[in-house]
């Protein structure tokens, strides 16, 4: 079973990479971009019996820094 985890910085946390992307897009002539938030996507291939609680534990312990990041789990 494949699981997708989307990790993003929480609202209010500065995103320097997002700001750099927004600036670069403006430099390339894409002026309509109002804001950019940059995150990461992690795909896990886990055995069928893996519980959602186990996947949440993986996120909480390693895959996301829950102080500044939020995450969303979905099956692929």
Buried (B, 14 or more C-beta within 10 A) or exposed (E): EEBEBBBBBEEEEEBEEBBEBBEEBEEEEEEEEEEBBBBEEBEBEEEEEBEEEEBBEBBEEEBBEEEEBBBEBEEE
